[in-house]
Amino acid sequence: MRNERLAGDYLRRAGSRVLAIEVLLREQSWADVVRESQEVVELALRALLRSMSVDAPQIHDMSPILLEHRDRLPAAAGAAVEELAAASRSLRRDRELAFYGSEDLTPSEFYQRDDAERALAMARRVLEVAQEAIG
């Protein structure tokens, strides 16, 4: 049995997260913007892959799977595949650090406005490409 509505649900939820991220940005919660932007990218890329009947494993970085199936991508996504993969890799690296921090790093002190704006821009771009590719 295959849930055909799952890709659409991923896209809708990714779009809702962008709205939430805009609130976090206004609140100057830079680390949270970075963390939530990663989730937008993951959901949007999962939607894209699912729309191609590719079930991605339960990992946060979709870049290896995306690149593995690059020849099957719709034109809109195929033209941007390297950009999409780079966004996924980049934000995946920050996922836990932005949320938990570490003994020598406090997320709210480490992440700055530029980090947050860059992460949100990546999330918006990935979501836009996924929406265009899926239709």
C-alpha positions as CSV (number, residue, x, y, z in Angstrom):
1,M,0.0,0.0,0.0
2,R,1.3,3.4,-0.9
3,N,0.2,6.7,0.6
4,E,-0.2,9.0,-2.5
5,R,-1.0,12.0,-0.3
6,L,2.2,12.0,1.7
7,A,4.2,14.1,-0.7
8,G,1.5,16.8,-0.6
9,D,1.4,16.6,3.1
10,Y,5.2,17.1,3.4
11,L,5.0,20.2,1.1
12,R,2.1,21.7,3.1
13,R,3.9,21.2,6.4
14,A,7.1,22.6,5.0
15,G,5.2,25.7,3.9
16,S,3.7,26.0,7.4
17,R,7.1,25.8,8.9
18,V,8.3,28.7,6.8
19,L,5.6,30.8,8.3
20,A,6.7,29.8,11.8
21,I,10.3,30.5,10.9
22,E,9.4,34.1,9.9
23,V,8.1,34.6,13.5
24,L,11.3,33.1,14.9
25,L,13.3,35.5,12.7
26,R,11.3,38.5,13.9
27,E,11.9,37.3,17.5
28,Q,15.7,37.1,16.7
29,S,15.8,33.5,17.6
30,W,18.6,32.8,15.1
31,A,19.4,29.2,16.2
32,D,15.8,28.2,15.9
33,V,15.6,29.7,12.5
34,V,18.5,27.5,11.4
35,R,17.1,24.4,13.0
36,E,13.6,24.8,11.6
37,S,15.0,25.7,8.1
38,Q,16.7,22.3,8.1
39,E,13.3,20.7,8.7
40,V,11.8,22.6,5.8
41,V,14.5,21.4,3.5
42,E,14.2,17.8,4.6
43,L,10.4,17.8,4.2
44,A,10.5,19.5,0.8
45,L,13.1,17.1,-0.5
46,R,11.2,14.1,0.9
47,A,8.1,15.3,-0.9
48,L,10.1,15.6,-4.2
49,L,11.6,12.2,-3.8
50,R,8.2,10.7,-2.8
51,S,6.6,12.2,-5.9
52,M,9.1,10.2,-7.9
53,S,8.2,7.0,-5.9
54,V,11.4,7.1,-4.0
55,D,11.1,6.3,-0.4
56,A,13.9,8.0,1.5
57,P,15.4,6.3,4.6
58,Q,14.9,7.9,8.0
59,I,17.9,10.3,7.8
60,H,18.0,14.0,7.8
61,D,20.3,14.7,4.9
62,M,18.5,14.0,1.7
63,S,21.5,14.9,-0.6
64,P,22.8,11.4,-1.2
65,I,19.4,10.0,-2.2
66,L,18.6,13.1,-4.3
67,L,21.9,12.8,-6.1
68,E,21.5,9.1,-6.6
69,H,18.1,9.8,-8.4
70,R,19.1,13.0,-10.2
71,D,18.4,11.5,-13.6
72,R,14.8,10.9,-12.7
73,L,14.2,14.4,-11.3
74,P,11.7,16.7,-13.0
75,A,13.4,19.4,-15.1
76,A,12.9,22.2,-12.5
77,A,14.6,20.1,-9.8
78,G,17.2,18.6,-12.1
79,A,18.5,22.0,-13.0
80,A,19.0,22.9,-9.3
81,V,20.0,19.5,-8.0
82,E,23.5,20.6,-6.8
83,E,22.0,23.6,-5.0
84,L,19.3,21.4,-3.4
85,A,21.9,18.9,-2.3
86,A,24.2,21.6,-0.9
87,A,21.4,23.1,1.1
88,S,20.5,19.7,2.6
89,R,24.1,19.0,3.5
90,S,24.8,22.4,5.0
91,L,21.7,22.6,7.1
92,R,22.1,19.0,8.3
93,R,25.4,19.9,9.8
94,D,23.8,22.5,11.9
95,R,20.7,20.5,12.9
96,E,21.7,19.3,16.3
97,L,24.2,22.1,17.1
98,A,21.5,24.7,16.6
99,F,19.1,22.8,18.8
100,Y,21.2,21.4,21.6
101,G,24.5,23.3,21.5
102,S,27.5,21.7,23.2
103,E,29.7,22.3,26.2
104,D,31.6,24.9,24.3
105,L,28.8,26.4,22.3
106,T,25.5,28.0,23.3
107,P,23.2,28.2,20.2
108,S,21.7,31.6,21.0
109,E,25.1,33.1,21.3
110,F,26.7,31.3,18.4
111,Y,24.2,31.8,15.6
112,Q,23.8,35.3,14.2
113,R,21.3,37.1,11.9
114,D,23.3,36.2,8.8
115,D,23.2,32.5,9.6
116,A,19.5,32.7,10.1
117,E,18.8,34.6,7.0
118,R,21.0,32.3,4.9
119,A,19.3,29.2,6.3
120,L,15.8,30.6,5.7
121,A,16.8,31.6,2.1
122,M,17.9,28.0,1.5
123,A,14.7,26.6,2.9
124,R,12.6,28.9,0.8
125,R,14.5,28.1,-2.3
126,V,14.3,24.3,-1.8
127,L,10.6,24.5,-1.1
128,E,10.0,26.7,-4.2
129,V,11.9,24.2,-6.4
130,A,10.1,21.2,-4.9
131,Q,6.7,22.9,-5.3
132,E,7.4,23.7,-8.9
133,A,8.8,20.3,-9.7
134,I,5.8,18.5,-8.1
135,G,3.2,20.8,-9.6
